Amino acid sequence: MIGQSVFDFHIRLVPRPGAREQLLTMLDECRLERAVVCAGGTIDLERLSRQLIIGGHVETDADNLAVLRACKGTDGRLVPFYFANPHREPGVYREVAAEFRGLEVSPAVHGVALTDPRVVALVEVAAAVGHPVYVVCLDRPGAGVADLVTLARRFPETRFVLGHCGIGNIDLYALELIEDVPTVLLETSGGYTCVTEAALRRLGADRVVFGSEYPLQHPTVELAKYESLRIAPSQWRQVAWDNAHRLIGEGKP
């Protein structure tokens, strides 16, 4: 099953020399055909961990131009997503949106709620250019999965991806919240096997997307999670290949 083509929907480019080459080498070693790439290093991990627990935010811009440079010349193997900073005007994203294939917003990093008009304005841009929106939710007012659902209902033609199996490792409640909103898909990096299994059963394989969160999590770990589930090859193709292409507006290759 794992021998089939894999499109990793969530990888970060770290701001260090040789990061692009290391990323491409890792893809080859793990036999990953393609990857969505978003900027990393916007916040150091120690501060991020504190913010996850006690709150707070940074107003740092992600290095989206570095992502574009890394993806250039890879024949579509690396797919650039724009990591938006809601503390900036949405016009900053609008001006370069055509060069990217999707949008990420993260209350965990920038501390701006999904209910905030600044995030809504960013999603309006994404909706206008046909970008999917990747979201990391928090157990915090305005940033939870229920708030993502509210946002998704406001933009019924836009596809959203709930990152990391929701909040924490065992967020079965997230599945309940998004189950009746077909435009919200689930990316499964970091979640327990039981949540991925439940997502396949409750949402269907057409709403589940493989991602790794490399370099924080190695893709072999996430691949092993799916290998242990022994799902049908047809389901694995949807999760690991077809759904990602559909999200970025490409037909099945």
MIDOSE-1310 file (N, C-alpha, C; in nm, 2 decimals, decimal comma, always signed):
residues 253
migq	+0,08/-0,12/+0,00/+0,00/+0,00/+0,00/+0,09/+0,13/+0,00; +0,18/+0,13/+0,09/+0,26/+0,25/+0,10/+0,35/+0,27/-0,02; +0,37/+0,17/-0,10/+0,44/+0,18/-0,22/+0,38/+0,27/-0,33; +0,25/+0,31/-0,31/+0,19/+0,40/-0,41/+0,24/+0,54/-0,39
svfd	+0,21/+0,62/-0,49/+0,26/+0,76/-0,49/+0,20/+0,84/-0,38; +0,28/+0,92/-0,32/+0,24/+1,00/-0,20/+0,26/+1,15/-0,22; +0,16/+1,23/-0,19/+0,17/+1,37/-0,19/+0,16/+1,42/-0,05; +0,27/+1,47/+0,01/+0,26/+1,51/+0,15/+0,21/+1,65/+0,15
fhir	+0,09/+1,67/+0,22/+0,02/+1,80/+0,21/+0,07/+1,90/+0,32; +0,17/+1,86/+0,40/+0,21/+1,96/+0,50/+0,35/+1,94/+0,54; +0,44/+2,02/+0,48/+0,58/+2,02/+0,50/+0,62/+2,17/+0,52; +0,72/+2,19/+0,61/+0,77/+2,33/+0,63/+0,92/+2,34/+0,58
lvpr	+0,94/+2,46/+0,53/+1,08/+2,49/+0,49/+1,14/+2,57/+0,60; +1,25/+2,51/+0,66/+1,31/+2,58/+0,77/+1,41/+2,68/+0,72; +1,43/+2,79/+0,79/+1,52/+2,90/+0,74/+1,67/+2,87/+0,78; +1,73/+2,78/+0,71/+1,87/+2,75/+0,73/+1,93/+2,71/+0,60
pgar	+2,07/+2,73/+0,59/+2,14/+2,70/+0,46/+2,12/+2,55/+0,42; +2,09/+2,53/+0,30/+2,08/+2,39/+0,25/+1,94/+2,33/+0,27; +1,84/+2,41/+0,32/+1,71/+2,35/+0,36/+1,64/+2,29/+0,24; +1,65/+2,36/+0,13/+1,58/+2,31/+0,01/+1,64/+2,17/-0,04
eqll	+1,77/+2,16/-0,04/+1,84/+2,04/-0,08/+1,81/+1,93/+0,02; +1,81/+1,96/+0,15/+1,77/+1,86/+0,25/+1,63/+1,81/+0,23; +1,54/+1,90/+0,20/+1,40/+1,87/+0,18/+1,39/+1,77/+0,06; +1,45/+1,81/-0,05/+1,44/+1,72/-0,17/+1,50/+1,58/-0,14
tmld	+1,61/+1,58/-0,07/+1,67/+1,45/-0,04/+1,58/+1,37/+0,05; +1,52/+1,43/+0,15/+1,42/+1,36/+0,23/+1,31/+1,30/+0,15; +1,25/+1,38/+0,05/+1,15/+1,33/-0,03/+1,19/+1,21/-0,11; +1,31/+1,21/-0,16/+1,36/+1,10/-0,23/+1,37/+0,97/-0,14
ecrl	+1,43/+0,99/-0,02/+1,45/+0,88/+0,07/+1,32/+0,82/+0,11; +1,22/+0,90/+0,13/+1,09/+0,85/+0,18/+0,99/+0,82/+0,06; +1,04/+0,84/-0,06/+0,96/+0,81/-0,18/+0,84/+0,89/-0,19; +0,85/+1,02/-0,15/+0,73/+1,11/-0,16/+0,75/+1,18/-0,29
erav	+0,64/+1,17/-0,37/+0,65/+1,23/-0,51/+0,64/+1,39/-0,51; +0,55/+1,44/-0,42/+0,52/+1,58/-0,42/+0,50/+1,62/-0,27; +0,50/+1,76/-0,25/+0,48/+1,81/-0,11/+0,43/+1,95/-0,12; +0,33/+1,98/-0,04/+0,29/+2,12/-0,01/+0,40/+2,18/+0,09
vcag	+0,45/+2,29/+0,05/+0,56/+2,35/+0,14/+0,51/+2,49/+0,19; +0,52/+2,51/+0,32/+0,49/+2,63/+0,38/+0,61/+2,68/+0,47; +0,62/+2,81/+0,49/+0,73/+2,86/+0,57/+0,73/+2,81/+0,71; +0,85/+2,77/+0,76/+0,87/+2,74/+0,90/+0,96/+2,85/+0,96
gtid	+0,99/+2,83/+1,09/+1,08/+2,92/+1,16/+1,02/+3,06/+1,19; +0,89/+3,07/+1,17/+0,83/+3,20/+1,21/+0,83/+3,23/+1,36; +0,84/+3,12/+1,43/+0,84/+3,13/+1,58/+0,93/+3,02/+1,63; +1,01/+3,04/+1,73/+1,09/+2,93/+1,78/+1,00/+2,83/+1,86
lerl	+1,04/+2,71/+1,87/+0,95/+2,61/+1,92/+0,93/+2,63/+2,07; +1,03/+2,68/+2,15/+1,01/+2,70/+2,29/+0,90/+2,80/+2,31; +0,90/+2,91/+2,23/+0,80/+3,01/+2,25/+0,66/+2,96/+2,20; +0,66/+2,89/+2,09/+0,54/+2,83/+2,04/+0,47/+2,74/+2,15
srql	+0,55/+2,66/+2,21/+0,50/+2,57/+2,31/+0,44/+2,64/+2,43; +0,50/+2,75/+2,47/+0,44/+2,84/+2,57/+0,31/+2,90/+2,53; +0,31/+2,95/+2,40/+0,19/+3,01/+2,35/+0,07/+2,91/+2,35; +0,10/+2,79/+2,31/+0,00/+2,69/+2,31/-0,07/+2,66/+2,44
iigg	+0,01/+2,68/+2,55/-0,04/+2,66/+2,68/-0,10/+2,78/+2,75; -0,03/+2,89/+2,74/-0,07/+3,01/+2,82/-0,11/+3,13/+2,73; -0,11/+3,11/+2,60/-0,15/+3,22/+2,51/-0,03/+3,31/+2,47; -0,06/+3,41/+2,39/+0,04/+3,50/+2,34/+0,05/+3,49/+2,19
hvet	+0,13/+3,57/+2,13/+0,14/+3,57/+1,99/+0,27/+3,64/+1,94; +0,31/+3,62/+1,82/+0,41/+3,70/+1,76/+0,35/+3,77/+1,64; +0,42/+3,87/+1,59/+0,37/+3,94/+1,47/+0,47/+3,93/+1,36; +0,55/+3,83/+1,37/+0,66/+3,80/+1,27/+0,60/+3,75/+1,14
dadn	+0,66/+3,80/+1,03/+0,62/+3,76/+0,90/+0,69/+3,63/+0,86; +0,62/+3,53/+0,80/+0,69/+3,41/+0,75/+0,77/+3,45/+0,63; +0,87/+3,37/+0,60/+0,95/+3,40/+0,48/+0,89/+3,33/+0,36; +0,78/+3,39/+0,31/+0,71/+3,33/+0,20/+0,79/+3,33/+0,07
lavl	+0,87/+3,43/+0,05/+0,96/+3,44/-0,07/+1,06/+3,33/-0,07; +1,11/+3,29/+0,04/+1,20/+3,17/+0,05/+1,13/+3,05/+0,00; +1,00/+3,03/+0,04/+0,93/+2,92/-0,01/+0,91/+2,92/-0,16; +0,88/+3,04/-0,22/+0,87/+3,05/-0,36/+1,01/+3,01/-0,43
rack	+1,11/+3,06/-0,38/+1,25/+3,03/-0,43/+1,27/+2,88/-0,43; +1,24/+2,82/-0,32/+1,26/+2,67/-0,30/+1,18/+2,59/-0,40; +1,06/+2,63/-0,42/+0,97/+2,55/-0,51/+1,00/+2,57/-0,66; +1,06/+2,69/-0,69/+1,09/+2,72/-0,83/+1,19/+2,61/-0,89
gtdg	+1,16/+2,57/-1,01/+1,25/+2,48/-1,07/+1,23/+2,33/-1,03; +1,13/+2,30/-0,96/+1,11/+2,16/-0,91/+1,00/+2,09/-1,00; +0,96/+2,15/-1,10/+0,86/+2,09/-1,19/+0,73/+2,06/-1,12; +0,69/+2,14/-1,02/+0,57/+2,12/-0,95/+0,58/+2,02/-0,84
rlvp	+0,70/+1,96/-0,81/+0,71/+1,87/-0,70/+0,69/+1,94/-0,57; +0,74/+2,06/-0,55/+0,72/+2,14/-0,43/+0,62/+2,24/-0,47; +0,51/+2,24/-0,39/+0,39/+2,33/-0,41/+0,39/+2,44/-0,30; +0,40/+2,56/-0,34/+0,41/+2,67/-0,24/+0,27/+2,71/-0,18
fyfa	+0,26/+2,72/-0,05/+0,15/+2,78/+0,02/+0,20/+2,91/+0,09; +0,11/+3,00/+0,10/+0,14/+3,13/+0,16/+0,10/+3,12/+0,31; +0,19/+3,15/+0,40/+0,17/+3,15/+0,54/+0,13/+3,30/+0,58; +0,01/+3,33/+0,60/-0,04/+3,47/+0,62/-0,02/+3,52/+0,76
nphr	+0,01/+3,64/+0,77/+0,02/+3,71/+0,90/-0,10/+3,81/+0,91; -0,20/+3,77/+0,99/-0,32/+3,86/+1,00/-0,29/+4,00/+1,05; -0,17/+4,02/+1,11/-0,13/+4,15/+1,16/-0,10/+4,25/+1,04; -0,09/+4,19/+0,92/-0,06/+4,27/+0,80/-0,19/+4,29/+0,72
epgv	-0,19/+4,39/+0,64/-0,31/+4,41/+0,55/-0,32/+4,29/+0,45; -0,45/+4,25/+0,42/-0,47/+4,14/+0,33/-0,41/+4,16/+0,19; -0,39/+4,29/+0,16/-0,33/+4,33/+0,03/-0,20/+4,27/+0,01; -0,12/+4,24/+0,12/+0,01/+4,18/+0,11/+0,00/+4,04/+0,05
yrev	-0,10/+3,97/+0,09/-0,12/+3,84/+0,03/-0,18/+3,85/-0,11; -0,28/+3,94/-0,12/-0,34/+3,95/-0,25/-0,24/+3,98/-0,37; -0,14/+4,06/-0,34/-0,05/+4,10/-0,44/+0,03/+3,98/-0,50; +0,05/+3,88/-0,41/+0,14/+3,76/-0,46/+0,06/+3,63/-0,46
aaef	-0,07/+3,64/-0,44/-0,15/+3,52/-0,43/-0,14/+3,43/-0,56; -0,12/+3,49/-0,67/-0,12/+3,41/-0,80/+0,01/+3,32/-0,80; +0,11/+3,35/-0,72/+0,23/+3,27/-0,72/+0,22/+3,15/-0,63; +0,12/+3,15/-0,55/+0,10/+3,04/-0,45/-0,02/+2,95/-0,49
rgle	-0,03/+2,84/-0,42/-0,14/+2,74/-0,45/-0,24/+2,73/-0,33; -0,21/+2,79/-0,22/-0,30/+2,78/-0,10/-0,26/+2,88/+0,01; -0,34/+2,88/+0,11/-0,32/+2,98/+0,22/-0,31/+2,90/+0,35; -0,22/+2,94/+0,45/-0,23/+2,89/+0,58/-0,25/+3,00/+0,68
vspa	-0,33/+2,98/+0,78/-0,35/+3,07/+0,89/-0,33/+2,99/+1,02; -0,26/+3,05/+1,12/-0,24/+2,98/+1,24/-0,26/+3,07/+1,36; -0,37/+3,06/+1,43/-0,39/+3,13/+1,56/-0,28/+3,09/+1,66; -0,22/+2,97/+1,65/-0,12/+2,93/+1,74/+0,01/+3,02/+1,73
vhgv	+0,03/+3,07/+1,61/+0,15/+3,15/+1,59/+0,12/+3,30/+1,61; +0,02/+3,35/+1,53/-0,01/+3,49/+1,53/-0,11/+3,54/+1,63; -0,18/+3,44/+1,69/-0,27/+3,48/+1,80/-0,40/+3,55/+1,76; -0,43/+3,54/+1,63/-0,55/+3,61/+1,58/-0,66/+3,51/+1,56
altd	-0,78/+3,53/+1,62/-0,89/+3,43/+1,61/-0,94/+3,41/+1,47; -0,99/+3,30/+1,45/-1,06/+3,27/+1,32/-1,18/+3,35/+1,30; -1,24/+3,40/+1,40/-1,36/+3,49/+1,40/-1,32/+3,63/+1,37; -1,19/+3,67/+1,37/-1,14/+3,80/+1,36/-1,16/+3,85/+1,22
prvv	-1,21/+3,98/+1,20/-1,22/+4,03/+1,06/-1,09/+4,02/+0,98; -0,98/+4,03/+1,04/-0,85/+4,02/+0,97/-0,83/+3,88/+0,90; -0,87/+3,78/+0,97/-0,86/+3,64/+0,91/-0,97/+3,63/+0,80; -1,09/+3,68/+0,83/-1,19/+3,67/+0,73/-1,15/+3,74/+0,60
alve	-1,08/+3,85/+0,61/-1,03/+3,93/+0,50/-0,93/+3,84/+0,42; -0,85/+3,77/+0,49/-0,75/+3,68/+0,42/-0,82/+3,57/+0,34; -0,92/+3,51/+0,41/-1,00/+3,40/+0,34/-1,08/+3,46/+0,22; -1,12/+3,58/+0,23/-1,19/+3,64/+0,11/-1,09/+3,64/-0,01
vaaa	-0,96/+3,67/+0,02/-0,87/+3,67/-0,09/-0,85/+3,53/-0,14; -0,83/+3,43/-0,05/-0,82/+3,29/-0,09/-0,94/+3,25/-0,17; -1,06/+3,28/-0,13/-1,18/+3,25/-0,20/-1,18/+3,30/-0,35; -1,13/+3,43/-0,36/-1,13/+3,49/-0,49/-1,03/+3,43/-0,59
vghp	-0,92/+3,38/-0,53/-0,82/+3,32/-0,62/-0,83/+3,16/-0,63; -0,92/+3,11/-0,55/-0,94/+2,96/-0,56/-0,85/+2,88/-0,47; -0,79/+2,94/-0,37/-0,70/+2,87/-0,28/-0,77/+2,79/-0,17; -0,72/+2,67/-0,14/-0,77/+2,61/-0,02/-0,70/+2,68/+0,10
vyvv	-0,76/+2,66/+0,22/-0,71/+2,72/+0,34/-0,68/+2,62/+0,45; -0,55/+2,61/+0,48/-0,50/+2,52/+0,59/-0,50/+2,59/+0,72; -0,57/+2,53/+0,82/-0,58/+2,60/+0,95/-0,54/+2,51/+1,06; -0,46/+2,57/+1,16/-0,43/+2,50/+1,28/-0,51/+2,56/+1,39
cldr	-0,59/+2,47/+1,46/-0,69/+2,52/+1,56/-0,63/+2,51/+1,70; -0,69/+2,58/+1,79/-0,65/+2,57/+1,93/-0,77/+2,56/+2,02; -0,74/+2,51/+2,15/-0,85/+2,51/+2,25/-0,85/+2,65/+2,31; -0,91/+2,75/+2,24/-0,91/+2,88/+2,28/-1,03/+2,95/+2,21
pgag	-1,09/+3,05/+2,28/-1,21/+3,11/+2,22/-1,17/+3,18/+2,09; -1,25/+3,15/+1,98/-1,23/+3,21/+1,85/-1,13/+3,13/+1,76; -1,07/+3,03/+1,82/-0,96/+2,96/+1,74/-0,99/+2,81/+1,74; -1,11/+2,76/+1,79/-1,14/+2,62/+1,79/-1,19/+2,56/+1,66
vadl	-1,21/+2,43/+1,66/-1,27/+2,37/+1,54/-1,41/+2,42/+1,51; -1,49/+2,45/+1,62/-1,62/+2,50/+1,59/-1,61/+2,64/+1,52; -1,51/+2,72/+1,55/-1,49/+2,84/+1,48/-1,45/+2,82/+1,34; -1,37/+2,72/+1,31/-1,33/+2,69/+1,18/-1,46/+2,65/+1,10
vtla	-1,54/+2,57/+1,16/-1,67/+2,54/+1,09/-1,75/+2,66/+1,06; -1,76/+2,75/+1,15/-1,83/+2,88/+1,12/-1,77/+2,95/+1,01; -1,64/+2,96/+1,00/-1,57/+3,02/+0,89/-1,60/+2,95/+0,76; -1,59/+2,82/+0,76/-1,62/+2,74/+0,64/-1,76/+2,76/+0,59
rrfp	-1,85/+2,77/+0,68/-1,99/+2,79/+0,63/-2,01/+2,93/+0,57; -1,93/+3,02/+0,61/-1,93/+3,16/+0,56/-1,88/+3,16/+0,41; -1,79/+3,06/+0,38/-1,73/+3,05/+0,25/-1,75/+2,91/+0,19; -1,88/+2,89/+0,15/-1,92/+2,75/+0,11/-1,85/+2,70/-0,02
etrf	-1,79/+2,79/-0,10/-1,72/+2,74/-0,22/-1,57/+2,72/-0,20; -1,52/+2,75/-0,08/-1,38/+2,73/-0,04/-1,35/+2,61/+0,04; -1,25/+2,54/+0,00/-1,21/+2,42/+0,08/-1,12/+2,45/+0,19; -1,14/+2,39/+0,31/-1,06/+2,41/+0,42/-0,99/+2,28/+0,46
vlgh	-0,88/+2,29/+0,52/-0,81/+2,17/+0,57/-0,78/+2,19/+0,72; -0,83/+2,11/+0,81/-0,81/+2,11/+0,95/-0,68/+2,04/+0,98; -0,57/+2,11/+1,02/-0,44/+2,04/+1,04/-0,43/+1,96/+1,17; -0,34/+1,86/+1,16/-0,30/+1,79/+1,28/-0,41/+1,71/+1,35
cgig	-0,51/+1,66/+1,28/-0,62/+1,59/+1,34/-0,69/+1,66/+1,44; -0,70/+1,80/+1,43/-0,77/+1,88/+1,53/-0,68/+1,93/+1,64; -0,73/+1,93/+1,76/-0,66/+1,98/+1,87/-0,61/+1,86/+1,96; -0,48/+1,85/+1,98/-0,43/+1,74/+2,06/-0,42/+1,61/+1,97
nidl	-0,39/+1,50/+2,04/-0,37/+1,38/+1,97/-0,49/+1,29/+1,95; -0,60/+1,33/+2,02/-0,72/+1,23/+2,03/-0,85/+1,31/+2,02; -0,85/+1,40/+1,92/-0,97/+1,49/+1,90/-1,08/+1,43/+1,82; -1,14/+1,33/+1,87/-1,26/+1,27/+1,80/-1,37/+1,37/+1,80
yale	-1,38/+1,47/+1,89/-1,48/+1,57/+1,88/-1,47/+1,66/+1,76; -1,35/+1,68/+1,71/-1,33/+1,76/+1,59/-1,40/+1,69/+1,47; -1,40/+1,56/+1,47/-1,46/+1,48/+1,36/-1,61/+1,51/+1,37; -1,67/+1,51/+1,49/-1,81/+1,54/+1,51/-1,84/+1,68/+1,45
lied	-1,76/+1,77/+1,48/-1,79/+1,91/+1,44/-1,78/+1,93/+1,29; -1,69/+1,87/+1,23/-1,67/+1,89/+1,08/-1,75/+1,79/+1,00; -1,81/+1,69/+1,06/-1,87/+1,58/+0,98/-1,97/+1,63/+0,88; -2,05/+1,73/+0,91/-2,16/+1,77/+0,83/-2,11/+1,89/+0,74
vptv	-1,99/+1,92/+0,74/-1,94/+2,03/+0,65/-1,84/+1,97/+0,55; -1,89/+1,93/+0,43/-1,81/+1,86/+0,34/-1,69/+1,93/+0,28; -1,69/+2,07/+0,30/-1,58/+2,14/+0,24/-1,46/+2,15/+0,34; -1,47/+2,09/+0,46/-1,36/+2,08/+0,55/-1,30/+1,94/+0,55
llet	-1,17/+1,93/+0,51/-1,10/+1,80/+0,51/-1,01/+1,80/+0,63; -0,96/+1,68/+0,66/-0,87/+1,66/+0,78/-0,73/+1,62/+0,74; -0,63/+1,69/+0,78/-0,49/+1,65/+0,76/-0,44/+1,58/+0,89; -0,37/+1,47/+0,88/-0,37/+1,38/+1,00/-0,23/+1,37/+1,07
sggy	-0,14/+1,46/+1,04/-0,01/+1,46/+1,11/-0,03/+1,48/+1,26; +0,04/+1,40/+1,34/+0,04/+1,42/+1,48/-0,07/+1,35/+1,56; -0,18/+1,32/+1,49/-0,29/+1,26/+1,56/-0,27/+1,11/+1,58; -0,34/+1,06/+1,68/-0,33/+0,91/+1,71/-0,39/+0,83/+1,60
tcvt	-0,35/+0,71/+1,59/-0,40/+0,62/+1,49/-0,55/+0,60/+1,50; -0,60/+0,60/+1,62/-0,75/+0,58/+1,64/-0,83/+0,70/+1,58; -0,77/+0,82/+1,58/-0,84/+0,93/+1,52/-0,84/+0,92/+1,37; -0,73/+0,89/+1,31/-0,72/+0,87/+1,17/-0,82/+0,76/+1,12
eaal	-0,82/+0,65/+1,20/-0,91/+0,54/+1,16/-1,06/+0,59/+1,17; -1,09/+0,66/+1,27/-1,23/+0,71/+1,29/-1,26/+0,81/+1,18; -1,16/+0,89/+1,14/-1,18/+0,99/+1,03/-1,22/+0,92/+0,90; -1,14/+0,81/+0,87/-1,17/+0,74/+0,75/-1,31/+0,68/+0,75
rrlg	-1,35/+0,64/+0,87/-1,49/+0,58/+0,88/-1,60/+0,68/+0,88; -1,58/+0,79/+0,95/-1,69/+0,89/+0,96/-1,69/+0,99/+0,85; -1,57/+1,04/+0,81/-1,57/+1,14/+0,70/-1,56/+1,08/+0,56; -1,49/+0,96/+0,56/-1,47/+0,90/+0,43/-1,33/+0,93/+0,38
adrv	-1,27/+0,85/+0,30/-1,13/+0,87/+0,25/-1,12/+0,99/+0,17; -1,23/+1,04/+0,11/-1,22/+1,15/+0,02/-1,21/+1,28/+0,10; -1,21/+1,28/+0,23/-1,20/+1,40/+0,32/-1,08/+1,39/+0,41; -0,99/+1,30/+0,39/-0,87/+1,28/+0,47/-0,75/+1,30/+0,38
vfgs	-0,65/+1,37/+0,44/-0,53/+1,41/+0,36/-0,40/+1,37/+0,44; -0,31/+1,31/+0,37/-0,18/+1,27/+0,44/-0,09/+1,40/+0,45; -0,04/+1,42/+0,56/+0,07/+1,52/+0,59/+0,16/+1,47/+0,69; +0,28/+1,53/+0,70/+0,38/+1,49/+0,79/+0,42/+1,59/+0,90
eypl	+0,42/+1,72/+0,86/+0,47/+1,83/+0,94/+0,62/+1,82/+0,96; +0,69/+1,77/+0,85/+0,83/+1,76/+0,84/+0,88/+1,91/+0,85; +0,99/+1,94/+0,92/+1,09/+1,85/+0,99/+1,05/+1,82/+1,13; +0,94/+1,87/+1,18/+0,91/+1,84/+1,32/+0,87/+1,70/+1,34
qhpt	+0,81/+1,64/+1,24/+0,78/+1,50/+1,24/+0,83/+1,44/+1,11; +0,90/+1,32/+1,12/+0,95/+1,26/+1,00/+0,84/+1,19/+0,93; +0,84/+1,20/+0,79/+0,73/+1,13/+0,72/+0,72/+0,98/+0,74; +0,83/+0,92/+0,77/+0,82/+0,77/+0,79/+0,73/+0,74/+0,91
vela	+0,73/+0,83/+1,01/+0,64/+0,80/+1,13/+0,49/+0,81/+1,08; +0,46/+0,91/+1,00/+0,32/+0,92/+0,96/+0,28/+0,81/+0,86; +0,38/+0,77/+0,77/+0,35/+0,66/+0,68/+0,33/+0,53/+0,76; +0,40/+0,51/+0,87/+0,39/+0,39/+0,95/+0,25/+0,39/+1,01
kyes	+0,20/+0,50/+1,05/+0,06/+0,51/+1,10/-0,04/+0,45/+1,01; -0,03/+0,49/+0,88/-0,13/+0,44/+0,78/-0,10/+0,30/+0,75; +0,03/+0,26/+0,75/+0,06/+0,12/+0,72/-0,01/+0,03/+0,83; -0,01/+0,07/+0,95/-0,07/-0,01/+1,06/-0,22/-0,02/+1,04
lria	-0,28/+0,07/+0,98/-0,43/+0,06/+0,96/-0,47/-0,03/+0,85; -0,38/-0,07/+0,76/-0,41/-0,17/+0,66/-0,53/-0,13/+0,58; -0,54/+0,00/+0,54/-0,66/+0,04/+0,46/-0,65/-0,01/+0,32; -0,76/-0,01/+0,25/-0,76/-0,06/+0,11/-0,67/+0,03/+0,02
psqw	-0,61/-0,02/-0,08/-0,53/+0,06/-0,17/-0,60/+0,18/-0,23; -0,73/+0,16/-0,26/-0,81/+0,26/-0,32/-0,83/+0,38/-0,22; -0,85/+0,35/-0,09/-0,86/+0,45/+0,01/-0,73/+0,52/+0,03; -0,62/+0,45/+0,03/-0,49/+0,51/+0,05/-0,46/+0,61/-0,07
rqva	-0,49/+0,57/-0,19/-0,47/+0,66/-0,30/-0,55/+0,79/-0,29; -0,67/+0,78/-0,23/-0,74/+0,91/-0,21/-0,67/+0,99/-0,11; -0,63/+0,93/+0,00/-0,57/+1,00/+0,11/-0,43/+1,06/+0,08; -0,35/+0,98/+0,01/-0,21/+1,01/-0,02/-0,19/+1,08/-0,15
wdna	-0,29/+1,09/-0,24/-0,26/+1,14/-0,37/-0,38/+1,22/-0,43; -0,49/+1,16/-0,44/-0,60/+1,22/-0,51/-0,66/+1,35/-0,44; -0,68/+1,34/-0,31/-0,74/+1,46/-0,24/-0,65/+1,58/-0,25; -0,52/+1,56/-0,23/-0,43/+1,68/-0,24/-0,43/+1,74/-0,37
hrli	-0,44/+1,67/-0,48/-0,45/+1,73/-0,61/-0,58/+1,80/-0,63; -0,68/+1,74/-0,58/-0,82/+1,81/-0,59/-0,81/+1,94/-0,51; -0,75/+1,94/-0,40/-0,75/+2,07/-0,32/-0,67/+2,18/-0,39; -0,57/+2,15/-0,46/-0,49/+2,25/-0,53/-0,54/+2,27/-0,67
gegk	-0,65/+2,21/-0,71/-0,72/+2,24/-0,83/-0,66/+2,17/-0,95; -0,59/+2,05/-0,93/-0,54/+1,97/-1,03/-0,62/+1,84/-1,04; -0,64/+1,80/-1,16/-0,71/+1,67/-1,19/-0,62/+1,55/-1,15; -0,68/+1,44/-1,14/-0,60/+1,32/-1,11/-0,50/+1,29/-1,21
p	-0,37/+1,28/-1,17/-0,26/+1,26/-1,27/-0,26/+1,11/-1,30
